[in-house]
Structures are given as C-alpha cells and as structure tokens.
Amino acid sequence: NDMGGKATITNLVRIAREYPGSVVFLQGYDMAIGKMLTRGCDVWLNNPVRPMEASGTSGMKAAMNGVLNLSTLDGWWPEACDHGVNGWQFSGGYQGGDCDSVDVASLYQVLTGEVIPTYENRREAWVGMMHASIEMAQWRFSAARMLQDYYQRMYA
C-alpha cells in the first residue's frame, strides 16, 4: 500500500493536464532508461526536499557523462558542487519553512542568469564545465577512488 507514491502520480497527472506537452512520465523506469537520460541531456535538474536526499547517484552518473548538475544543496551535491565551475546550486542550502518559494525564485534566477546564458553564449566555458564535471565525479565518486582510499587507510 503505497499511498505516498499514488499521491505523487495523481499530482503528476494533474500537472500534466494543466500544462500539456510539458510533463513526461517514464513508466517502467529502469537502468536502461536511466542510462539514456544521463547521457542525453545538457543539464540535470535535481530539487530534492532538504534534507531528504540520501545520496543522488543519478546526478553522479550524469556528471560522469559530462552533464552539468543544477541542484539544491542536498545529498551528494554539497560536497561536489563548485558553483559555476562544474555545475550550479540554487537556494544556498536554505531549509526554512517556505523552501518551495525560495527554491522557485532561486532556481529561476540561476537558470536565467547563469545556466542559459552560459549555454547560449559561452560554449567554450560550457565545455570546460563539462570536463570539470567529469573530473570531479571521477575523482570524488568512482569505485577506483574508493578502493584507493580503502587500501591507503587499511594497509598503508
């Protein structure tokens, strides 16, 4: 009995009817669909309710594919984000009672003031950010780095 999940789906259907052509629901989401998504977009928007994001592995996978993350500071992103270098954050980690309104205003400001102008007018900078995103993800979140840390801490 997943009442929370059912309520989320009901809300998505309502929003899809309210904004035709703007909402896509991927039924049967699995690893294959996730692979296509993390390789096939320019910006990975993530706006979890703080502090509820456990980790954020989809954003990590996207970053390893050169996708730039645009996210609230929750899950993995607070330790990974170098704002304007390998992606962007919005809302500055705010956790007050009106998070939704703060997030909307901050997201819009960062999207229109930084993300879109960089994408449209500064392609070299965008590509540099893609490289920085890959480097950050490989350095901080790869299994190779984890094994190296484990070896150094346990056997060195």
Secondary structure in CASP SS format (residue, H / E / C, confidence):
PFRMAT SS
TARGET T0000
AUTHOR 0000-0000-0000
METHOD secondary structure of the structure
MODEL  1
N C 1.00
D C 1.00
M H 1.00
G H 1.00
G H 1.00
K H 1.00
A H 1.00
T H 1.00
I H 1.00
T H 1.00
N H 1.00
L H 1.00
V H 1.00
R H 1.00
I H 1.00
A H 1.00
R H 1.00
E H 1.00
Y C 1.00
P C 1.00
G C 1.00
S C 1.00
V C 1.00
V C 1.00
F C 1.00
L C 1.00
Q C 1.00
G C 1.00
Y C 1.00
D C 1.00
M H 1.00
A H 1.00
I H 1.00
G H 1.00
K H 1.00
M H 1.00
L H 1.00
T H 1.00
R H 1.00
G C 1.00
C C 1.00
D C 1.00
V E 1.00
W E 1.00
L E 1.00
N E 1.00
N C 1.00
P C 1.00
V C 1.00
R C 1.00
P C 1.00
M C 1.00
E C 1.00
A C 1.00
S C 1.00
G C 1.00
T H 1.00
S H 1.00
G H 1.00
M H 1.00
K H 1.00
A H 1.00
A H 1.00
M H 1.00
N C 1.00
G C 1.00
V C 1.00
L E 1.00
N E 1.00
L E 1.00
S E 1.00
T C 1.00
L C 1.00
D C 1.00
G C 1.00
W C 1.00
W H 1.00
P H 1.00
E H 1.00
A H 1.00
C C 1.00
D C 1.00
H E 1.00
G C 1.00
V C 1.00
N C 1.00
G E 1.00
W E 1.00
Q E 1.00
F C 1.00
S H 1.00
G H 1.00
G H 1.00
Y C 1.00
Q C 1.00
G C 1.00
G C 1.00
D C 1.00
C H 1.00
D H 1.00
S H 1.00
V H 1.00
D H 1.00
V H 1.00
A H 1.00
S H 1.00
L H 1.00
Y H 1.00
Q H 1.00
V H 1.00
L H 1.00
T H 1.00
G H 1.00
E H 1.00
V H 1.00
I H 1.00
P H 1.00
T H 1.00
Y H 1.00
E H 1.00
N H 1.00
R C 1.00
R H 1.00
E H 1.00
A H 1.00
W H 1.00
V H 1.00
G H 1.00
M H 1.00
M H 1.00
H H 1.00
A H 1.00
S H 1.00
I H 1.00
E H 1.00
M H 1.00
A H 1.00
Q H 1.00
W H 1.00
R H 1.00
F H 1.00
S C 1.00
A H 1.00
A H 1.00
R H 1.00
M H 1.00
L H 1.00
Q H 1.00
D H 1.00
Y H 1.00
Y H 1.00
Q H 1.00
R H 1.00
M H 1.00
Y H 1.00
A C 1.00
END
